[in-house]
Amino acid sequence: MAQEPAMTEQTALDWIIRQRDPGFDDWEAFVLWLEADPAHADAYHAMATADKGLDELLTALPAAQELAATPDPAHLNRRKWIGGALAASIVAVVALYLYVPHLYGPRADPWAVETAPGVRRTVRLADGSSIALNGGTRIMLDRANPRTATLERGEAMFTIGHDPDHPFKVQAGETRLLDIGTAFNVLRDNGQIDIAVSEGAVLYNPGREAVRIDAGHSLHADDEAGTYTLGDVRSSTIAGWRQGRLVYDGQTLERVAADISRYYGMRIAVTPAIAGQGFRGVLSLPPKEKIETLAPVLNVDMRQDATGWTLTPR
């Protein structure tokens, strides 16, 4: 039976420490353990590589004898014992930190990916997953923990290589998502979170509401109110912004204007009189210079000024 990953790492660590003893002679058992599971060899070789760095670290530590310039010969053996115990403790602590980082948590190595309004970009992750960013979007990733992302603002489509042992996690405001599928779109805007799943499934706020969102379904969450509502969505329409197409089923014109603004990177406002008016239909987004052709589709007028466009009643 295969060991749990944590047990495999601990056993590999035990072998590393035992092999530091010049009298070690249990090579047959060691080889049998390596051959029992390919994961054993992977864990051992990773730790053996790190062990070289540990040696360099230990050589930089002050020698135990430096603790006293003129040791008393009557207490020399005791001092040596204390110094040896101290060094052994340092070895143990550093080894555990280097070899078994999950006991202390991974050392974060964050990096940001940001797009300007009107600019789209796709980020490829080391495991083959990808994140497509719409305009005006910022996400935080972590090289030390590549199966996590934080959506600080904007919209992103996550296409994730599913790994049941290491599920992908997305944080968006107070919302936490756990990937149990492959493809989902997340929009964060002014405290509102919209999730739509095109393939597989996503778990919304595991440990709290723990709502499963399957393919063809969506969830709208209000971070401030702490409420959410479920809905249906055609999988083929999710993240249509990547192809210049936006699909709506009753969303407000205020929401539509925000989506258009994010896509083009220009101000698109809507007058209060129609801001809450619902819209159902498909917008095929034209070139920026022809944006006013959207007016008849939305059943509004569009007025341009020095700062952008405003949707007004017809």
C-alpha positions in Angstrom: 0.0 0.0 0.0 1.4 3.4 -1.0 2.3 5.8 1.8 0.5 9.1 2.3 2.6 12.0 0.9 3.4 13.3 4.4 4.5 9.9 5.6 6.7 9.4 2.4 8.5 12.7 3.1 9.0 11.9 6.7 10.4 8.4 5.8 12.7 10.0 3.2 13.9 12.5 5.9 14.6 9.6 8.3 16.8 7.9 5.6 18.7 11.1 5.0 19.4 11.6 8.7 20.4 7.9 9.2 22.8 8.0 6.2 24.7 10.9 7.8 25.9 8.3 10.3 29.3 7.0 9.1 28.3 3.6 10.5 25.1 3.3 8.4 24.9 -0.1 6.8 21.2 -0.7 6.1 21.5 -0.2 2.4 19.4 -3.3 1.5 16.3 -2.0 3.4 16.9 1.4 1.9 16.9 0.1 -1.7 13.8 -2.0 -1.0 12.0 1.1 0.2 13.0 3.1 -2.9 11.8 0.3 -5.2 8.5 0.0 -3.4 7.0 3.1 -4.9 8.3 5.7 -7.5 7.1 8.4 -5.1 9.7 7.2 -2.6 12.6 7.9 -5.0 11.2 11.3 -6.0 10.9 12.4 -2.3 14.4 11.0 -1.4 16.2 12.7 -4.4 14.4 16.0 -3.7 15.6 15.9 -0.1 19.1 14.7 -1.0 19.4 17.7 -3.3 18.3 20.1 -0.5 20.7 18.3 1.8 23.6 19.9 0.0 22.3 23.3 0.7 21.9 22.3 4.4 25.6 21.4 4.6 26.5 24.9 3.3 24.2 26.5 5.9 25.7 24.5 8.8 29.3 25.3 7.9 28.4 29.0 8.3 27.3 28.4 11.9 29.8 29.3 14.7 31.6 26.3 16.1 30.6 25.1 19.5 34.1 25.9 20.9 33.6 29.6 20.0 31.0 29.9 22.7 33.9 30.3 25.2 37.3 31.6 24.5 39.0 29.7 27.3 37.0 26.7 28.3 37.6 25.1 31.7 39.2 21.7 31.1 37.2 20.2 34.0 34.0 21.0 32.1 35.3 20.5 28.5 33.4 17.2 28.0 30.2 18.8 29.2 30.7 21.8 26.9 31.3 19.5 24.0 28.2 17.6 24.8 26.1 20.9 25.0 27.7 22.2 21.8 26.9 18.9 20.1 23.4 18.9 21.3 22.9 22.5 20.2 24.3 21.7 16.7 22.1 18.6 16.5 19.0 20.7 17.4 19.9 23.3 14.7 20.3 20.4 12.2 16.9 19.0 13.2 15.1 22.3 13.0 16.6 23.4 9.8 16.1 20.0 8.2 12.5 19.9 9.2 12.0 23.4 7.7 13.8 22.5 4.5 12.5 19.0 4.1 9.0 19.1 5.5 7.7 22.6 4.7 4.1 21.6 5.1 4.6 21.5 8.9 5.3 25.2 8.9 3.4 26.3 5.8 5.0 27.1 2.4 7.3 30.1 2.2 5.3 32.5 0.0 6.8 33.8 -3.2 4.0 36.0 -4.6 3.9 37.7 -7.9 1.2 39.9 -9.6 -0.2 39.7 -13.1 -2.2 42.8 -14.1 -3.9 44.0 -17.3 -4.8 47.5 -18.2 -8.4 48.3 -19.2 -9.0 47.1 -22.7 -6.0 44.7 -22.7 -6.4 40.9 -22.4 -3.7 38.4 -21.5 -3.3 34.7 -20.8 -0.9 33.3 -18.2 0.3 29.7 -18.5 1.1 27.9 -15.2 3.8 25.3 -14.7 1.3 22.4 -14.4 -0.3 23.2 -17.8 -3.2 25.2 -16.4 -4.0 28.7 -17.8 -5.7 31.9 -16.6 -7.1 34.3 -19.1 -7.4 37.8 -17.8 -9.9 40.3 -19.1 -9.1 44.0 -19.2 -8.6 45.9 -15.9 -7.8 42.7 -14.0 -5.2 42.0 -11.3 -4.4 38.6 -9.8 -1.8 37.4 -7.3 0.0 34.1 -7.8 2.5 32.3 -5.7 5.6 30.5 -7.1 5.9 28.6 -3.8 2.2 27.4 -4.1 1.3 27.4 -7.8 -2.2 25.9 -7.0 -3.5 29.1 -5.6 -4.6 32.5 -7.0 -6.2 35.7 -5.6 -8.4 37.7 -7.9 -8.0 41.3 -6.5 -10.2 42.9 -9.2 -11.6 42.2 -12.7 -12.4 39.0 -14.5 -10.5 35.9 -15.2 -11.2 32.5 -16.8 -9.5 29.6 -15.1 -8.7 26.5 -17.1 -7.2 24.2 -14.5 -5.5 20.8 -14.8 -7.5 18.9 -12.2 -5.5 17.3 -9.4 -7.7 15.8 -6.6 -4.7 15.7 -4.2 -3.8 19.3 -4.8 -7.1 21.2 -5.7 -6.7 24.7 -7.2 -7.9 27.5 -4.8 -9.1 30.9 -5.8 -9.7 33.8 -3.4 -11.9 36.7 -4.5 -12.7 39.1 -1.7 -14.5 37.1 1.0 -15.2 34.3 -1.5 -13.1 31.2 -1.6 -13.4 28.7 -4.4 -12.1 25.2 -4.6 -11.6 23.6 -8.0 -13.1 20.2 -8.4 -13.3 20.5 -12.2 -11.5 22.2 -15.0 -12.9 25.5 -16.3 -14.7 28.4 -14.6 -15.0 32.2 -15.0 -14.8 34.6 -12.0 -15.7 38.3 -12.0 -15.1 40.5 -9.0 -16.4 44.0 -9.2 -17.4 46.4 -6.4 -18.0 43.7 -3.8 -19.9 41.5 -6.2 -18.7 38.1 -7.3 -20.0 36.1 -10.2 -18.9 32.6 -10.9 -19.8 30.5 -14.0 -18.6 27.0 -14.6 -18.3 25.6 -18.1 -16.6 22.3 -17.3 -16.3 20.2 -14.1 -17.4 21.8 -10.9 -16.3 24.4 -8.3 -17.0 24.4 -4.5 -18.0 27.8 -3.2 -16.7 28.6 0.3 -15.6 25.2 1.5 -16.0 24.9 5.2 -18.8 27.4 5.2 -21.7 27.3 2.7 -19.8 24.6 0.7 -22.1 25.0 -2.3 -21.2 22.9 -5.4 -21.5 24.7 -8.7 -21.6 22.3 -11.6 -21.0 22.9 -15.3 -23.8 25.0 -16.8 -24.5 26.7 -13.5 -23.5 30.0 -11.9 -23.4 31.7 -8.6 -23.7 35.4 -7.7 -22.4 36.5 -4.3 -22.6 39.8 -2.5 -19.4 40.0 -0.3 -20.8 42.7 1.9 -24.2 41.2 2.6 -22.8 37.6 2.7 -25.5 36.3 0.5 -25.5 34.3 -2.7 -27.9 33.1 -5.4 -27.6 30.3 -7.8 -28.5 30.3 -11.5 -28.2 28.5 -14.8 -25.9 29.5 -17.7 -25.1 28.0 -21.1 -21.6 26.6 -20.9 -20.8 27.8 -24.4 -21.4 31.4 -23.5 -19.1 31.5 -20.4 -16.1 33.9 -20.8 -17.4 35.0 -24.2 -15.4 38.2 -23.7 -12.4 36.2 -25.0 -14.1 36.1 -28.4 -15.6 39.6 -28.2 -19.1 38.3 -27.3 -21.2 39.1 -24.2 -24.3 37.2 -23.4 -27.0 38.3 -20.9 -30.1 36.9 -19.4 -31.7 39.7 -17.4 -28.6 41.4 -16.0 -28.9 45.2 -15.5 -27.7 47.8 -17.9 -25.4 49.0 -15.2 -23.7 45.6 -15.2 -23.6 45.6 -19.1 -22.0 49.0 -19.1 -19.3 47.8 -16.7 -18.6 44.8 -18.9 -18.3 46.9 -22.0 -16.1 49.4 -20.2 -13.7 46.6 -19.0 -13.5 45.2 -22.5 -12.8 48.5 -24.3 -10.8 50.2 -21.6 -13.0 53.4 -21.7 -15.6 54.9 -19.5 -19.1 53.6 -20.2 -21.7 55.1 -17.8 -25.4 54.7 -17.6 -28.0 57.2 -16.4 -29.8 56.3 -13.2 -33.2 56.2 -15.0 -32.2 53.0 -16.8 -29.3 51.6 -14.7 -31.5 48.9 -13.2 -33.2 48.0 -16.5 -32.6 44.3 -17.4 -31.2 43.2 -20.7 -31.5 39.8 -22.5 -29.5 39.2 -25.6 -26.1 38.8 -27.2 -23.7 41.6 -27.8 -21.1 41.1 -30.6 -18.6 43.7 -29.7 -17.6 45.9 -32.7 -14.3 47.7 -33.1 -13.9 50.5 -30.5 -14.5 53.2 -33.1 -17.9 51.8 -33.9 -19.1 51.3 -30.3 -22.2 53.4 -30.9 -23.6 50.5 -33.0 -24.4 48.8 -29.7 -27.1 51.3 -28.9 -30.0 49.8 -31.0 -29.2 46.3 -29.6 -29.4 47.6 -26.1 -32.5 49.7 -26.9 -30.8 52.9 -25.6 -29.2 56.0 -26.9 -25.4 56.5 -26.5 -24.0 60.0 -25.8 -20.3 60.7 -26.2 -18.4 63.3 -24.2 -14.7 64.0 -23.4 -14.4 61.2 -20.9 -16.3 58.4 -22.7 -19.9 57.3 -23.4 -23.2 57.3 -21.5 -26.2 55.1 -22.0 -29.4 57.1 -21.9 -33.1 56.4 -22.5 -34.3 56.4 -26.1 
